[in-house]
Amino acid sequence: MPHFKFDPMKELEYLSQRMRRIADDFPETFSFEFGKGFEPRVDVYADKDTLRVLAELPGLRKDAVSLSFADGILTISGNKPVPEHAEGVAVLRAERSFGDFIREIELPKDVDPSSIAATMNDGLLTITLKKKAVSHDSEIKINIS
């Protein structure tokens, strides 16, 4: 009969890898409540003059989405309604998420709120913000008390 050496650290590493794989395969928007849990995926890009936020909102019209900006937080919210099915239709597989959603994205302090512009095309919301010009030319004397 062969002998196997039990290595608890190796077993923990194996368990950790399996849990990581399960988490990677698990949908991020999963919820135990039907009609809840929709959270649009968001990318944020920046160059020297501009900040762009892109949000995936498949199947939504622009009038179903609200945008606001306060205290450095960009808020994207809305509702993705649950589709209605004819009587007698059985849902065999349902992977899409529906319901109210809200995404709050903290933005850098150097964005100009008055420059916010948004467009939506084919379910992709693009929000563009210009960065404020930061002046480092003037020197400030600070008194130590």
C-alpha positions in Angstrom: 0.0 0.0 0.0 1.5 3.3 -1.1 2.1 6.0 1.5 1.0 9.6 0.9 2.5 12.4 2.9 -0.2 14.8 4.1 1.0 18.4 3.5 -1.6 20.9 5.0 0.0 23.9 3.2 -0.2 22.1 -0.1 -3.8 21.3 0.5 -4.6 24.9 1.4 -2.9 26.1 -1.8 -4.9 23.6 -3.8 -8.1 24.8 -2.2 -7.2 28.4 -2.7 -6.6 27.8 -6.5 -10.0 26.0 -6.8 -11.7 28.9 -5.0 -10.0 31.4 -7.3 -11.2 29.4 -10.4 -14.8 29.3 -9.1 -14.7 33.1 -8.4 -13.4 33.8 -11.9 -16.1 31.7 -13.5 -18.9 33.2 -11.3 -20.8 36.1 -12.9 -20.0 39.3 -11.1 -23.6 40.4 -11.3 -25.1 37.3 -9.8 -27.9 37.8 -7.2 -30.1 35.5 -5.4 -33.1 37.8 -6.0 -34.6 37.7 -9.5 -34.5 41.1 -11.1 -31.7 42.4 -8.9 -28.0 42.6 -9.3 -27.5 44.4 -12.6 -24.2 46.4 -12.5 -22.9 47.8 -15.7 -19.2 47.2 -16.5 -17.2 50.4 -16.6 -13.8 51.4 -18.0 -12.0 54.7 -17.2 -9.3 56.1 -19.5 -7.2 59.2 -19.1 -4.8 61.2 -21.2 -3.1 64.5 -20.4 -6.2 66.6 -21.1 -9.3 64.3 -20.9 -10.9 61.6 -18.8 -13.3 59.2 -20.5 -15.7 56.8 -18.8 -17.3 54.0 -20.8 -20.2 52.0 -19.5 -21.8 48.9 -21.1 -25.5 49.2 -21.0 -26.8 46.7 -23.5 -30.4 46.9 -24.5 -31.0 50.3 -22.8 -32.1 53.5 -24.4 -30.5 56.7 -23.2 -33.7 57.9 -21.6 -33.5 54.9 -19.2 -30.1 56.2 -17.8 -29.4 59.0 -15.4 -26.1 60.7 -14.8 -25.0 63.0 -12.0 -21.7 64.4 -10.6 -21.2 65.6 -7.0 -18.2 65.7 -4.7 -15.9 64.0 -7.2 -18.3 61.1 -7.7 -19.8 60.3 -11.1 -23.1 58.4 -10.6 -24.6 56.3 -13.4 -28.1 54.9 -12.5 -31.2 53.6 -14.2 -33.4 50.6 -14.7 -33.1 47.6 -17.0 -36.7 46.2 -17.1 -37.4 42.5 -16.9 -38.8 41.3 -20.2 -42.3 40.2 -20.3 -43.1 36.8 -21.8 -46.3 35.5 -23.3 -48.5 33.3 -21.2 -47.3 29.7 -21.4 -43.7 30.5 -22.2 -41.2 28.7 -20.1 -37.8 30.3 -19.5 -35.3 27.5 -20.1 -32.2 29.6 -19.4 -31.8 33.1 -18.0 -28.3 34.6 -17.7 -29.0 38.3 -18.3 -29.5 40.6 -15.3 -32.3 43.1 -14.8 -33.5 45.7 -12.4 -32.4 49.0 -10.9 -28.7 49.7 -11.1 -26.3 52.3 -9.8 -22.5 52.7 -10.3 -20.6 55.3 -8.5 -17.1 56.1 -9.8 -14.7 58.3 -7.9 -12.9 60.6 -10.3 -9.6 62.5 -9.9 -9.9 65.9 -8.4 -8.5 67.6 -11.5 -11.6 67.1 -13.6 -13.8 70.1 -14.7 -17.4 69.3 -13.8 -18.7 72.0 -16.2 -17.1 70.1 -19.1 -19.0 66.8 -18.7 -20.5 65.5 -22.0 -22.2 62.2 -22.6 -23.2 60.2 -25.6 -24.8 56.7 -26.0 -24.5 54.6 -29.0 -25.4 50.9 -29.4 -25.6 50.4 -25.6 -22.2 52.0 -24.9 -22.4 55.1 -22.8 -19.3 57.4 -23.2 -18.8 60.2 -20.7 -16.1 62.7 -21.4 -14.6 65.2 -18.9 -11.8 67.7 -19.4 -9.1 68.1 -16.8 -8.6 71.5 -15.1 -5.4 73.3 -15.9 -3.3 73.1 -12.8 -1.0 76.1 -12.2 2.2 75.5 -10.3 3.7 78.8 -11.2 2.9 80.8 -8.1 4.7 80.1 -4.8 2.8 80.2 -1.6 4.5 81.2 1.6 3.3 79.2 4.6 3.8 80.6 8.1 4.6 78.2 10.9 2.9 79.1 14.1 
